[in-house]
Amino acid sequence: MKKIHYNLISGMVFLFLLLPQFSPAQNKIEPRDIEEKMQWFSDAKLGIFIHTGIYAVKGIGESWSFHNKHISHADYMKQLSGFTLKNYNPAFWADLIKESGARYAVITTKHHDGVAMYDTKLNNRSIVKATPAKRDMIQPFYDELRKRNIKCGAYFSLIDWSDNNYPGFLKDSSRYKIENDYVRWNNFRGFFQGQIKEIAQNLKPDLWWFDGDWEHNAEEWESQKVRNIILASNPKAIINGRLQGWGDYDTPEQNFPVSRPKYNWWELCMTTNESWGYQQDDTIWKTPYEVITIFVDAVSNGGNLLLDMGPKADGTIPEEQILVLKELGAWNKKNGEAIFNTVGGIPQGHFYGPTTLSKDSTCLYLFLHGKTSGTIMLKGLVNKIEGITVLGTNAKLNFKVVGKISWSSVPGLVYIDVPEYVNDKYVTVLKLKLDKPIRLYRGHGGFY
């Protein structure tokens, strides 16, 4: 996308946003290549994040629980014996994700604890070899996603706190310092890169979601080599920004942007309660309304939402998460025109709420949180409005322009009447059909 430029006299708005490039990797490959490769991600808007692992057995923090000494590493690893997947149904998972409206899903192939959720050949620390499940979770899940035309993403932790060749926890070098035993470090690099090669060649993810890159720099990780391993198996694969400068898009975590992030592509990853993995004691669930308003806010600012769910050790999904995904899906089915295949909306100040634009910028979508009714206002719209409708209904709304002076190029204020009966139970969406690509006045008022 390219940056919106405003002519203060004519108020012309160009559709695309030219925002600063996110990652050094984008400066090391052809811009046209990355634009084409990222198009599906830009259009997707919604992904589902799945944190599945042995930490669900006791319902404790994934990996961090032993790092933070809430539990010993030995006791943490005892959870291997309780990971059964006896009720795992990848088709049900994929159906639920499809129903939510998501266009991609990202699942943990290995977290910081080093337990592979697929059949790795490089050690015995996998759910196939070391748990009662005795099965690969990832391949059957990907098969079901692809049947439904949903893109497949692989979360992979670069760090592996259970591997004896890894230096230690959070740069503490408790085992050794890299500069003192480079051979050992090189052995670890060969191991983790070998696992990446396994996943890349056998599963061919459309998206890679790395984590843990903060532990070492790009040279130590050999980030460029990692990128090349991935692209050798799937040249169209995209990579998140946690590869020390060799990713394609940014991934803010849990924190919501107040203004539009200055990246070409970005994704807000967020939990449905306060935990990534399943924790039975975490009952602070986000409501469907909260999730939908956060989703709308991300999309209006030109980003995606990667919404997390944490399955139980038997493979079932908590009912609260099922409810959120189903309600989100119902809302998307009604209002998806304003979400999918759109671009981020107009600058703040024109309308006090989220907005999006159709790709040709002839349709402006306004999002009204809660059960907003009465009169709302839109400022600085130069265009003529051909009509205003409420998505998901046949309702046509009345509007009027106030304060337009014939001898001034400054547009008037648009007041729109929103009757109570058109309200969506979560977020109501108004569609403004414009006479031509959108034009906005960005001046300071006064005589022109």
Secondary structure, 3 states (H helix, E strand, C coil): CECCCECCCCCEECCCCECCCCCHHHHCCCHHHHHHHHHHHHHHCEEEEECCCHHHCCCCCCCHHHHCCCCCHHHHHHHHHHCCCCCCCHHHHHHHHHHHCCCEEEEEEECCCCCECCCCCCCCCEHHHHCCCCCCCHHHHHHHHHHCCCEEEEEEECCCCCCCCCCCCCCCCCCCCHHHCHHHHHHHHHHHHHHHHHHHHHCCCCEEEEECHHHCCHHHHCHHHHHHHHHHHCCCCEEECCCCCCCCEECCECCCCCCCCCCCCEEEEECCCCCCCCCCCCCCCCCHHHHHHHHHHHHHCCCEEEEEECCCCCCCCCHHHHHHHHHHHHHHHHHHHHCCCEEECCCCCCCCCCEEEECCCCEEEEEEECCCCEEEEECCECCCEEEEEECCCCCECCEEEECCCCCCCCCCEEEEEECHHHCCCCEEEEEEEECCCCEECCCCCCCC
